[in-house]
Amino acid sequence: MAHCFLHVFSYNEHEAYFCFAYYITQAGEHFTEKGIAFKIKQLPKLVQIVDQALYDRILSLNVELWTFCHRM
């Protein structure tokens, strides 16, 4: 993820580091176990709103845990 900041700041490591550090302090809660669990819980609702056909297909496969969306 830090690479994105480095790319945006034209490989200026100093600027990229401080922007990344600031981002993590502001959004860090989303990367904790509690934050990720909350996002996974919200994901089915979001997919249902954005793509009903995909939502129906996932349900037809009897997928209960949507953690597959967070794998890289």
PDB file of N, CA, C and O in Angstrom:
ATOM      1  N   MET A   1       0.819  -1.180   0.000  1.00  0.00           N
ATOM      2  CA  MET A   1       0.000   0.000   0.000  1.00  0.00           C
ATOM      3  C   MET A   1       0.870   1.254   0.000  1.00  0.00           C
ATOM      4  O   MET A   1       0.528   2.252  -0.634  1.00  0.00           O
ATOM      5  N   ALA A   2       1.971   1.199   0.699  1.00  0.00           N
ATOM      6  CA  ALA A   2       2.849   2.366   0.768  1.00  0.00           C
ATOM      7  C   ALA A   2       3.397   2.715  -0.604  1.00  0.00           C
ATOM      8  O   ALA A   2       3.706   3.877  -0.872  1.00  0.00           O
ATOM      9  N   HIS A   3       3.521   1.718  -1.478  1.00  0.00           N
ATOM     10  CA  HIS A   3       4.030   1.972  -2.828  1.00  0.00           C
ATOM     11  C   HIS A   3       3.151   2.981  -3.565  1.00  0.00           C
ATOM     12  O   HIS A   3       3.659   3.801  -4.329  1.00  0.00           O
ATOM     13  N   CYS A   4       1.849   2.928  -3.344  1.00  0.00           N
ATOM     14  CA  CYS A   4       0.933   3.885  -3.991  1.00  0.00           C
ATOM     15  C   CYS A   4       1.290   5.316  -3.613  1.00  0.00           C
ATOM     16  O   CYS A   4       1.281   6.207  -4.462  1.00  0.00           O
ATOM     17  N   PHE A   5       1.602   5.534  -2.353  1.00  0.00           N
ATOM     18  CA  PHE A   5       1.978   6.878  -1.912  1.00  0.00           C
ATOM     19  C   PHE A   5       3.295   7.293  -2.564  1.00  0.00           C
ATOM     20  O   PHE A   5       3.461   8.447  -2.959  1.00  0.00           O
ATOM     21  N   LEU A   6       4.213   6.367  -2.672  1.00  0.00           N
ATOM     22  CA  LEU A   6       5.506   6.662  -3.282  1.00  0.00           C
ATOM     23  C   LEU A   6       5.330   7.003  -4.753  1.00  0.00           C
ATOM     24  O   LEU A   6       5.990   7.905  -5.270  1.00  0.00           O
ATOM     25  N   HIS A   7       4.454   6.295  -5.416  1.00  0.00           N
ATOM     26  CA  HIS A   7       4.197   6.565  -6.834  1.00  0.00           C
ATOM     27  C   HIS A   7       3.560   7.948  -7.029  1.00  0.00           C
ATOM     28  O   HIS A   7       3.972   8.702  -7.911  1.00  0.00           O
ATOM     29  N   VAL A   8       2.581   8.269  -6.226  1.00  0.00           N
ATOM     30  CA  VAL A   8       1.887   9.555  -6.345  1.00  0.00           C
ATOM     31  C   VAL A   8       2.831  10.725  -6.113  1.00  0.00           C
ATOM     32  O   VAL A   8       2.723  11.758  -6.775  1.00  0.00           O
ATOM     33  N   PHE A   9       3.738  10.567  -5.190  1.00  0.00           N
ATOM     34  CA  PHE A   9       4.656  11.656  -4.869  1.00  0.00           C
ATOM     35  C   PHE A   9       5.961  11.563  -5.662  1.00  0.00           C
ATOM     36  O   PHE A   9       7.018  11.990  -5.198  1.00  0.00           O
ATOM     37  N   SER A  10       5.866  10.998  -6.864  1.00  0.00           N
ATOM     38  CA  SER A  10       6.997  10.939  -7.798  1.00  0.00           C
ATOM     39  C   SER A  10       8.266  10.424  -7.142  1.00  0.00           C
ATOM     40  O   SER A  10       9.357  10.950  -7.362  1.00  0.00           O
ATOM     41  N   TYR A  11       8.107   9.412  -6.352  1.00  0.00           N
ATOM     42  CA  TYR A  11       9.226   8.748  -5.691  1.00  0.00           C
ATOM     43  C   TYR A  11       9.984   9.655  -4.735  1.00  0.00           C
ATOM     44  O   TYR A  11      11.179   9.468  -4.507  1.00  0.00           O
ATOM     45  N   ASN A  12       9.288  10.635  -4.178  1.00  0.00           N
ATOM     46  CA  ASN A  12       9.840  11.464  -3.118  1.00  0.00           C
ATOM     47  C   ASN A  12       9.563  10.722  -1.811  1.00  0.00           C
ATOM     48  O   ASN A  12       8.471  10.828  -1.253  1.00  0.00           O
ATOM     49  N   GLU A  13      10.539   9.980  -1.330  1.00  0.00           N
ATOM     50  CA  GLU A  13      10.340   9.107  -0.178  1.00  0.00           C
ATOM     51  C   GLU A  13       9.914   9.865   1.070  1.00  0.00           C
ATOM     52  O   GLU A  13       9.101   9.370   1.851  1.00  0.00           O
ATOM     53  N   HIS A  14      10.444  11.039   1.259  1.00  0.00           N
ATOM     54  CA  HIS A  14      10.131  11.840   2.449  1.00  0.00           C
ATOM     55  C   HIS A  14       8.635  12.183   2.475  1.00  0.00           C
ATOM     56  O   HIS A  14       7.959  11.930   3.472  1.00  0.00           O
ATOM     57  N   GLU A  15       8.126  12.751   1.394  1.00  0.00           N
ATOM     58  CA  GLU A  15       6.707  13.110   1.321  1.00  0.00           C
ATOM     59  C   GLU A  15       5.815  11.879   1.400  1.00  0.00           C
ATOM     60  O   GLU A  15       4.797  11.885   2.092  1.00  0.00           O
ATOM     61  N   ALA A  16       6.199  10.828   0.691  1.00  0.00           N
ATOM     62  CA  ALA A  16       5.402   9.604   0.682  1.00  0.00           C
ATOM     63  C   ALA A  16       5.299   9.010   2.084  1.00  0.00           C
ATOM     64  O   ALA A  16       4.222   8.580   2.496  1.00  0.00           O
ATOM     65  N   TYR A  17       6.407   8.982   2.816  1.00  0.00           N
ATOM     66  CA  TYR A  17       6.397   8.414   4.163  1.00  0.00           C
ATOM     67  C   TYR A  17       5.452   9.182   5.078  1.00  0.00           C
ATOM     68  O   TYR A  17       4.636   8.574   5.771  1.00  0.00           O
ATOM     69  N   PHE A  18       5.549  10.509   5.089  1.00  0.00           N
ATOM     70  CA  PHE A  18       4.720  11.290   6.004  1.00  0.00           C
ATOM     71  C   PHE A  18       3.241  11.235   5.625  1.00  0.00           C
ATOM     72  O   PHE A  18       2.379  11.246   6.505  1.00  0.00           O
ATOM     73  N   CYS A  19       2.939  11.176   4.337  1.00  0.00           N
ATOM     74  CA  CYS A  19       1.542  11.047   3.928  1.00  0.00           C
ATOM     75  C   CYS A  19       0.992   9.665   4.292  1.00  0.00           C
ATOM     76  O   CYS A  19      -0.146   9.544   4.746  1.00  0.00           O
ATOM     77  N   PHE A  20       1.807   8.630   4.090  1.00  0.00           N
ATOM     78  CA  PHE A  20       1.388   7.280   4.449  1.00  0.00           C
ATOM     79  C   PHE A  20       1.190   7.166   5.959  1.00  0.00           C
ATOM     80  O   PHE A  20       0.207   6.587   6.421  1.00  0.00           O
ATOM     81  N   ALA A  21       2.125   7.719   6.719  1.00  0.00           N
ATOM     82  CA  ALA A  21       2.018   7.672   8.182  1.00  0.00           C
ATOM     83  C   ALA A  21       0.756   8.395   8.650  1.00  0.00           C
ATOM     84  O   ALA A  21       0.063   7.913   9.547  1.00  0.00           O
ATOM     85  N   TYR A  22       0.454   9.540   8.052  1.00  0.00           N
ATOM     86  CA  TYR A  22      -0.755  10.283   8.408  1.00  0.00           C
ATOM     87  C   TYR A  22      -2.001   9.461   8.051  1.00  0.00           C
ATOM     88  O   TYR A  22      -2.949   9.387   8.832  1.00  0.00           O
ATOM     89  N   TYR A  23      -1.985   8.851   6.867  1.00  0.00           N
ATOM     90  CA  TYR A  23      -3.113   8.018   6.445  1.00  0.00           C
ATOM     91  C   TYR A  23      -3.361   6.886   7.445  1.00  0.00           C
ATOM     92  O   TYR A  23      -4.502   6.634   7.832  1.00  0.00           O
ATOM     93  N   ILE A  24      -2.307   6.217   7.856  1.00  0.00           N
ATOM     94  CA  ILE A  24      -2.452   5.103   8.792  1.00  0.00           C
ATOM     95  C   ILE A  24      -2.985   5.586  10.142  1.00  0.00           C
ATOM     96  O   ILE A  24      -3.787   4.891  10.766  1.00  0.00           O
ATOM     97  N   THR A  25      -2.554   6.765  10.603  1.00  0.00           N
ATOM     98  CA  THR A  25      -3.075   7.260  11.881  1.00  0.00           C
ATOM     99  C   THR A  25      -4.560   7.601  11.772  1.00  0.00           C
ATOM    100  O   THR A  25      -5.301   7.473  12.747  1.00  0.00           O
ATOM    101  N   GLN A  26      -4.992   8.031  10.595  1.00  0.00           N
ATOM    102  CA  GLN A  26      -6.400   8.393  10.413  1.00  0.00           C
ATOM    103  C   GLN A  26      -7.275   7.168  10.100  1.00  0.00           C
ATOM    104  O   GLN A  26      -8.414   7.081  10.559  1.00  0.00           O
ATOM    105  N   ALA A  27      -6.744   6.241   9.331  1.00  0.00           N
ATOM    106  CA  ALA A  27      -7.548   5.108   8.869  1.00  0.00           C
ATOM    107  C   ALA A  27      -7.121   3.789   9.502  1.00  0.00           C
ATOM    108  O   ALA A  27      -7.636   2.732   9.136  1.00  0.00           O
ATOM    109  N   GLY A  28      -6.206   3.838  10.427  1.00  0.00           N
ATOM    110  CA  GLY A  28      -5.656   2.628  11.025  1.00  0.00           C
ATOM    111  C   GLY A  28      -6.681   1.702  11.643  1.00  0.00           C
ATOM    112  O   GLY A  28      -6.493   0.486  11.649  1.00  0.00           O
ATOM    113  N   GLU A  29      -7.761   2.257  12.164  1.00  0.00           N
ATOM    114  CA  GLU A  29      -8.786   1.424  12.801  1.00  0.00           C
ATOM    115  C   GLU A  29      -9.421   0.448  11.818  1.00  0.00           C
ATOM    116  O   GLU A  29      -9.943  -0.592  12.219  1.00  0.00           O
ATOM    117  N   HIS A  30      -9.376   0.784  10.531  1.00  0.00           N
ATOM    118  CA  HIS A  30      -9.950  -0.099   9.522  1.00  0.00           C
ATOM    119  C   HIS A  30      -9.085  -1.331   9.276  1.00  0.00           C
ATOM    120  O   HIS A  30      -9.538  -2.292   8.654  1.00  0.00           O
ATOM    121  N   PHE A  31      -7.850  -1.310   9.758  1.00  0.00           N
ATOM    122  CA  PHE A  31      -6.923  -2.412   9.540  1.00  0.00           C
ATOM    123  C   PHE A  31      -6.743  -3.282  10.778  1.00  0.00           C
ATOM    124  O   PHE A  31      -5.886  -4.165  10.800  1.00  0.00           O
ATOM    125  N   THR A  32      -7.539  -3.040  11.797  1.00  0.00           N
ATOM    126  CA  THR A  32      -7.506  -3.879  12.998  1.00  0.00           C
ATOM    127  C   THR A  32      -8.465  -5.048  12.800  1.00  0.00           C
ATOM    128  O   THR A  32      -9.261  -5.054  11.861  1.00  0.00           O
ATOM    129  N   GLU A  33      -8.388  -6.015  13.670  1.00  0.00           N
ATOM    130  CA  GLU A  33      -9.289  -7.170  13.574  1.00  0.00           C
ATOM    131  C   GLU A  33     -10.753  -6.734  13.659  1.00  0.00           C
ATOM    132  O   GLU A  33     -11.605  -7.230  12.922  1.00  0.00           O
ATOM    133  N   LYS A  34     -11.024  -5.811  14.558  1.00  0.00           N
ATOM    134  CA  LYS A  34     -12.396  -5.307  14.728  1.00  0.00           C
ATOM    135  C   LYS A  34     -12.861  -4.549  13.483  1.00  0.00           C
ATOM    136  O   LYS A  34     -13.994  -4.716  13.031  1.00  0.00           O
ATOM    137  N   GLY A  35     -11.984  -3.725  12.943  1.00  0.00           N
ATOM    138  CA  GLY A  35     -12.338  -2.941  11.754  1.00  0.00           C
ATOM    139  C   GLY A  35     -12.587  -3.806  10.540  1.00  0.00           C
ATOM    140  O   GLY A  35     -13.536  -3.571   9.791  1.00  0.00           O
ATOM    141  N   ILE A  36     -11.740  -4.810  10.335  1.00  0.00           N
ATOM    142  CA  ILE A  36     -11.913  -5.714   9.201  1.00  0.00           C
ATOM    143  C   ILE A  36     -13.189  -6.532   9.361  1.00  0.00           C
ATOM    144  O   ILE A  36     -13.917  -6.741   8.391  1.00  0.00           O
ATOM    145  N   ALA A  37     -13.462  -6.990  10.568  1.00  0.00           N
ATOM    146  CA  ALA A  37     -14.690  -7.754  10.819  1.00  0.00           C
ATOM    147  C   ALA A  37     -15.919  -6.897  10.511  1.00  0.00           C
ATOM    148  O   ALA A  37     -16.896  -7.389   9.947  1.00  0.00           O
ATOM    149  N   PHE A  38     -15.868  -5.631  10.878  1.00  0.00           N
ATOM    150  CA  PHE A  38     -16.991  -4.723  10.607  1.00  0.00           C
ATOM    151  C   PHE A  38     -17.192  -4.555   9.102  1.00  0.00           C
ATOM    152  O   PHE A  38     -18.324  -4.578   8.620  1.00  0.00           O
ATOM    153  N   LYS A  39     -16.099  -4.385   8.362  1.00  0.00           N
ATOM    154  CA  LYS A  39     -16.185  -4.206   6.913  1.00  0.00           C
ATOM    155  C   LYS A  39     -16.720  -5.468   6.231  1.00  0.00           C
ATOM    156  O   LYS A  39     -17.526  -5.384   5.304  1.00  0.00           O
ATOM    157  N   ILE A  40     -16.271  -6.626   6.691  1.00  0.00           N
ATOM    158  CA  ILE A  40     -16.763  -7.884   6.117  1.00  0.00           C
ATOM    159  C   ILE A  40     -18.259  -8.030   6.366  1.00  0.00           C
ATOM    160  O   ILE A  40     -18.990  -8.547   5.521  1.00  0.00           O
ATOM    161  N   LYS A  41     -18.703  -7.580   7.514  1.00  0.00           N
ATOM    162  CA  LYS A  41     -20.128  -7.647   7.855  1.00  0.00           C
ATOM    163  C   LYS A  41     -20.952  -6.718   6.950  1.00  0.00           C
ATOM    164  O   LYS A  41     -22.092  -7.038   6.613  1.00  0.00           O
ATOM    165  N   GLN A  42     -20.390  -5.584   6.560  1.00  0.00           N
ATOM    166  CA  GLN A  42     -21.090  -4.626   5.699  1.00  0.00           C
ATOM    167  C   GLN A  42     -21.080  -5.025   4.225  1.00  0.00           C
ATOM    168  O   GLN A  42     -21.944  -4.595   3.460  1.00  0.00           O
ATOM    169  N   LEU A  43     -20.124  -5.832   3.830  1.00  0.00           N
ATOM    170  CA  LEU A  43     -19.919  -6.148   2.428  1.00  0.00           C
ATOM    171  C   LEU A  43     -21.134  -6.738   1.719  1.00  0.00           C
ATOM    172  O   LEU A  43     -21.439  -6.292   0.613  1.00  0.00           O
ATOM    173  N   PRO A  44     -21.847  -7.711   2.284  1.00  0.00           N
ATOM    174  CA  PRO A  44     -23.024  -8.240   1.578  1.00  0.00           C
ATOM    175  C   PRO A  44     -24.063  -7.161   1.257  1.00  0.00           C
ATOM    176  O   PRO A  44     -24.665  -7.178   0.183  1.00  0.00           O
ATOM    177  N   LYS A  45     -24.269  -6.244   2.168  1.00  0.00           N
ATOM    178  CA  LYS A  45     -25.235  -5.168   1.924  1.00  0.00           C
ATOM    179  C   LYS A  45     -24.792  -4.290   0.764  1.00  0.00           C
ATOM    180  O   LYS A  45     -25.604  -3.901  -0.076  1.00  0.00           O
ATOM    181  N   LEU A  46     -23.510  -3.981   0.720  1.00  0.00           N
ATOM    182  CA  LEU A  46     -22.973  -3.143  -0.345  1.00  0.00           C
ATOM    183  C   LEU A  46     -23.085  -3.838  -1.701  1.00  0.00           C
ATOM    184  O   LEU A  46     -23.509  -3.226  -2.682  1.00  0.00           O
ATOM    185  N   VAL A  47     -22.709  -5.106  -1.757  1.00  0.00           N
ATOM    186  CA  VAL A  47     -22.787  -5.846  -3.015  1.00  0.00           C
ATOM    187  C   VAL A  47     -24.230  -5.954  -3.475  1.00  0.00           C
ATOM    188  O   VAL A  47     -24.505  -5.857  -4.671  1.00  0.00           O
ATOM    189  N   GLN A  48     -25.146  -6.151  -2.558  1.00  0.00           N
ATOM    190  CA  GLN A  48     -26.562  -6.244  -2.920  1.00  0.00           C
ATOM    191  C   GLN A  48     -27.048  -4.938  -3.558  1.00  0.00           C
ATOM    192  O   GLN A  48     -27.833  -4.964  -4.506  1.00  0.00           O
ATOM    193  N   ILE A  49     -26.591  -3.821  -3.049  1.00  0.00           N
ATOM    194  CA  ILE A  49     -26.985  -2.518  -3.604  1.00  0.00           C
ATOM    195  C   ILE A  49     -26.337  -2.274  -4.960  1.00  0.00           C
ATOM    196  O   ILE A  49     -26.992  -1.800  -5.888  1.00  0.00           O
ATOM    197  N   VAL A  50     -25.065  -2.594  -5.074  1.00  0.00           N
ATOM    198  CA  VAL A  50     -24.302  -2.263  -6.280  1.00  0.00           C
ATOM    199  C   VAL A  50     -24.530  -3.272  -7.407  1.00  0.00           C
ATOM    200  O   VAL A  50     -24.636  -2.881  -8.569  1.00  0.00           O
ATOM    201  N   ASP A  51     -24.608  -4.562  -7.077  1.00  0.00           N
ATOM    202  CA  ASP A  51     -24.710  -5.598  -8.115  1.00  0.00           C
ATOM    203  C   ASP A  51     -25.587  -6.745  -7.618  1.00  0.00           C
ATOM    204  O   ASP A  51     -25.094  -7.723  -7.056  1.00  0.00           O
ATOM    205  N   GLN A  52     -26.863  -6.608  -7.830  1.00  0.00           N
ATOM    206  CA  GLN A  52     -27.820  -7.606  -7.339  1.00  0.00           C
ATOM    207  C   GLN A  52     -27.556  -8.983  -7.938  1.00  0.00           C
ATOM    208  O   GLN A  52     -27.697  -9.991  -7.246  1.00  0.00           O
ATOM    209  N   ALA A  53     -27.176  -9.041  -9.207  1.00  0.00           N
ATOM    210  CA  ALA A  53     -26.917 -10.339  -9.851  1.00  0.00           C
ATOM    211  C   ALA A  53     -25.736 -11.049  -9.189  1.00  0.00           C
ATOM    212  O   ALA A  53     -25.800 -12.254  -8.943  1.00  0.00           O
ATOM    213  N   LEU A  54     -24.675 -10.327  -8.903  1.00  0.00           N
ATOM    214  CA  LEU A  54     -23.529 -10.916  -8.216  1.00  0.00           C
ATOM    215  C   LEU A  54     -23.917 -11.381  -6.816  1.00  0.00           C
ATOM    216  O   LEU A  54     -23.532 -12.468  -6.385  1.00  0.00           O
ATOM    217  N   TYR A  55     -24.669 -10.563  -6.124  1.00  0.00           N
ATOM    218  CA  TYR A  55     -25.139 -10.922  -4.787  1.00  0.00           C
ATOM    219  C   TYR A  55     -25.943 -12.222  -4.826  1.00  0.00           C
ATOM    220  O   TYR A  55     -25.728 -13.117  -4.008  1.00  0.00           O
ATOM    221  N   ASP A  56     -26.867 -12.319  -5.781  1.00  0.00           N
ATOM    222  CA  ASP A  56     -27.682 -13.529  -5.903  1.00  0.00           C
ATOM    223  C   ASP A  56     -26.816 -14.748  -6.221  1.00  0.00           C
ATOM    224  O   ASP A  56     -27.062 -15.837  -5.702  1.00  0.00           O
ATOM    225  N   ARG A  57     -25.814 -14.569  -7.062  1.00  0.00           N
ATOM    226  CA  ARG A  57     -24.925 -15.683  -7.418  1.00  0.00           C
ATOM    227  C   ARG A  57     -24.134 -16.154  -6.197  1.00  0.00           C
ATOM    228  O   ARG A  57     -24.006 -17.356  -5.966  1.00  0.00           O
ATOM    229  N   ILE A  58     -23.611 -15.223  -5.428  1.00  0.00           N
ATOM    230  CA  ILE A  58     -22.856 -15.591  -4.227  1.00  0.00           C
ATOM    231  C   ILE A  58     -23.754 -16.330  -3.245  1.00  0.00           C
ATOM    232  O   ILE A  58     -23.338 -17.319  -2.642  1.00  0.00           O
ATOM    233  N   LEU A  59     -24.982 -15.853  -3.084  1.00  0.00           N
ATOM    234  CA  LEU A  59     -25.924 -16.543  -2.195  1.00  0.00           C
ATOM    235  C   LEU A  59     -26.253 -17.939  -2.710  1.00  0.00           C
ATOM    236  O   LEU A  59     -26.410 -18.872  -1.922  1.00  0.00           O
ATOM    237  N   SER A  60     -26.357 -18.088  -4.034  1.00  0.00           N
ATOM    238  CA  SER A  60     -26.683 -19.402  -4.600  1.00  0.00           C
ATOM    239  C   SER A  60     -25.561 -20.412  -4.357  1.00  0.00           C
ATOM    240  O   SER A  60     -25.788 -21.621  -4.389  1.00  0.00           O
ATOM    241  N   LEU A  61     -24.354 -19.908  -4.114  1.00  0.00           N
ATOM    242  CA  LEU A  61     -23.217 -20.785  -3.811  1.00  0.00           C
ATOM    243  C   LEU A  61     -23.117 -21.084  -2.322  1.00  0.00           C
ATOM    244  O   LEU A  61     -22.185 -21.754  -1.876  1.00  0.00           O
ATOM    245  N   ASN A  62     -24.083 -20.582  -1.554  1.00  0.00           N
ATOM    246  CA  ASN A  62     -24.129 -20.781  -0.098  1.00  0.00           C
ATOM    247  C   ASN A  62     -22.899 -20.239   0.624  1.00  0.00           C
ATOM    248  O   ASN A  62     -22.411 -20.838   1.582  1.00  0.00           O
ATOM    249  N   VAL A  63     -22.412 -19.108   0.156  1.00  0.00           N
ATOM    250  CA  VAL A  63     -21.262 -18.467   0.807  1.00  0.00           C
ATOM    251  C   VAL A  63     -21.774 -17.757   2.051  1.00  0.00           C
ATOM    252  O   VAL A  63     -22.671 -16.918   1.973  1.00  0.00           O
ATOM    253  N   GLU A  64     -21.205 -18.096   3.186  1.00  0.00           N
ATOM    254  CA  GLU A  64     -21.620 -17.457   4.436  1.00  0.00           C
ATOM    255  C   GLU A  64     -20.615 -16.418   4.903  1.00  0.00           C
ATOM    256  O   GLU A  64     -20.996 -15.372   5.428  1.00  0.00           O
ATOM    257  N   LEU A  65     -19.344 -16.702   4.714  1.00  0.00           N
ATOM    258  CA  LEU A  65     -18.305 -15.755   5.121  1.00  0.00           C
ATOM    259  C   LEU A  65     -17.751 -15.065   3.886  1.00  0.00           C
ATOM    260  O   LEU A  65     -17.297 -15.723   2.950  1.00  0.00           O
ATOM    261  N   TRP A  66     -17.787 -13.765   3.884  1.00  0.00           N
ATOM    262  CA  TRP A  66     -17.340 -12.997   2.731  1.00  0.00           C
ATOM    263  C   TRP A  66     -15.866 -12.612   2.835  1.00  0.00           C
ATOM    264  O   TRP A  66     -15.432 -11.633   2.227  1.00  0.00           O
ATOM    265  N   THR A  67     -15.109 -13.370   3.595  1.00  0.00           N
ATOM    266  CA  THR A  67     -13.694 -13.044   3.780  1.00  0.00           C
ATOM    267  C   THR A  67     -12.885 -13.201   2.499  1.00  0.00           C
ATOM    268  O   THR A  67     -11.787 -12.654   2.396  1.00  0.00           O
ATOM    269  N   PHE A  68     -13.411 -13.942   1.517  1.00  0.00           N
ATOM    270  CA  PHE A  68     -12.687 -14.116   0.261  1.00  0.00           C
ATOM    271  C   PHE A  68     -12.422 -12.769  -0.419  1.00  0.00           C
ATOM    272  O   PHE A  68     -11.478 -12.656  -1.202  1.00  0.00           O
ATOM    273  N   CYS A  69     -13.212 -11.776  -0.143  1.00  0.00           N
ATOM    274  CA  CYS A  69     -13.022 -10.453  -0.737  1.00  0.00           C
ATOM    275  C   CYS A  69     -11.795  -9.728  -0.197  1.00  0.00           C
ATOM    276  O   CYS A  69     -11.337  -8.758  -0.801  1.00  0.00           O
ATOM    277  N   HIS A  70     -11.268 -10.175   0.907  1.00  0.00           N
ATOM    278  CA  HIS A  70     -10.134  -9.496   1.525  1.00  0.00           C
ATOM    279  C   HIS A  70      -8.815 -10.235   1.318  1.00  0.00           C
ATOM    280  O   HIS A  70      -7.804  -9.899   1.936  1.00  0.00           O
ATOM    281  N   ARG A  71      -8.830 -11.223   0.462  1.00  0.00           N
ATOM    282  CA  ARG A  71      -7.580 -11.937   0.150  1.00  0.00           C
ATOM    283  C   ARG A  71      -6.896 -11.242  -0.997  1.00  0.00           C
ATOM    284  O   ARG A  71      -7.544 -10.708  -1.897  1.00  0.00           O
ATOM    285  N   MET A  72      -5.573 -11.252  -0.957  1.00  0.00           N
ATOM    286  CA  MET A  72      -4.806 -10.608  -2.031  1.00  0.00           C
ATOM    287  C   MET A  72      -4.076 -11.642  -2.833  1.00  0.00           C
ATOM    288  O   MET A  72      -3.372 -11.303  -3.784  1.00  0.00           O
TER     289      MET A  72
END
